[in-house]
Amino acid sequence: MRIDPNISASAIKRYENNSRHQAQSSDSRLSTQSDRVELSKQGIEYANMLKEAQQSDEFNAEKVNAIREQLRTGQYRPNAEVISQRMVEQVGLDVIV
């Protein structure tokens, strides 16, 4: 099979012209638009909670490391009743589990 060099040359020129045109149009769009990021309400709340937790005096690095080690070795056994009672207390409900 023989490829006509005139056809391939014109195809390359069309491709190059099309590429230049796309680059020029994208450049003009970039100059009129700017990137921006918006956080959802939940994202903002999460960021605020994380910031408060990091600044809290209640953080106990030793306890966290101990639990991390228990998780790593498979020995961590959380008490579901204690966890649920504390969750209820944090919400402010007077429920006894």
C-alpha positions in Angstrom: 0.0 0.0 0.0 1.3 3.4 -1.0 0.4 6.6 1.0 0.2 9.7 -1.0 2.7 12.3 0.6 0.4 15.2 -0.4 -2.5 13.8 1.6 -0.4 13.1 4.7 1.2 16.6 4.5 -2.1 18.3 4.3 -3.4 16.2 7.2 -0.5 17.2 9.4 -1.0 20.9 8.5 -4.7 20.6 9.5 -3.7 18.9 12.7 -1.2 21.6 13.5 -3.7 24.4 12.7 -6.3 22.8 14.8 -3.9 22.4 17.7 -2.9 26.0 17.5 -6.5 27.1 17.4 -7.4 25.0 20.5 -4.3 26.4 22.4 -5.3 30.0 21.6 -8.9 29.5 22.6 -7.9 27.8 25.8 -5.5 30.6 26.6 -8.2 33.2 26.2 -10.5 31.2 28.5 -7.8 31.0 31.1 -7.3 34.7 31.1 -11.0 35.4 31.8 -11.6 32.6 34.3 -9.8 31.8 37.5 -9.8 28.6 39.6 -11.7 28.6 42.9 -12.5 26.1 45.6 -15.6 26.1 47.7 -15.9 23.9 50.8 -19.3 22.4 51.6 -21.0 23.2 54.9 -20.0 19.8 56.1 -16.4 20.3 55.1 -16.2 23.6 57.0 -17.7 22.0 60.1 -15.3 19.1 59.8 -12.3 21.4 59.5 -13.5 23.4 62.6 -14.0 20.2 64.6 -10.5 19.0 63.6 -9.0 22.3 64.6 -10.7 22.3 68.0 -9.6 18.7 68.6 -6.0 19.6 67.8 -6.1 22.6 70.2 -7.9 20.7 73.0 -6.1 19.9 76.2 -7.9 16.6 76.4 -5.6 15.0 73.8 -3.6 12.2 75.4 -0.8 11.0 73.1 0.1 8.1 75.3 -3.4 6.8 75.2 -3.6 7.2 71.5 -0.3 5.3 71.0 -1.5 2.5 73.3 -4.7 2.1 71.4 -2.8 2.3 68.1 -0.6 -0.6 69.3 -3.6 -2.6 70.4 -5.2 -2.1 67.0 -1.9 -3.2 65.3 -1.7 -6.4 67.3 -5.4 -7.2 67.1 -6.0 -6.8 70.9 -8.2 -3.7 70.9 -11.6 -4.6 72.3 -13.8 -1.5 72.6 -16.7 -1.6 75.1 -19.8 -0.8 73.1 -21.9 0.1 76.1 -19.4 2.7 77.4 -19.1 4.2 73.9 -22.8 4.5 73.4 -23.3 6.0 76.9 -20.6 8.6 76.2 -22.2 9.4 72.8 -25.5 9.9 74.4 -23.9 12.1 77.1 -22.3 14.3 74.5 -25.6 14.8 72.7 -27.0 15.9 76.0 -29.7 13.2 76.4 -30.6 11.7 79.7 -30.7 8.1 78.7 -29.2 5.2 80.7 -27.9 2.3 78.7 
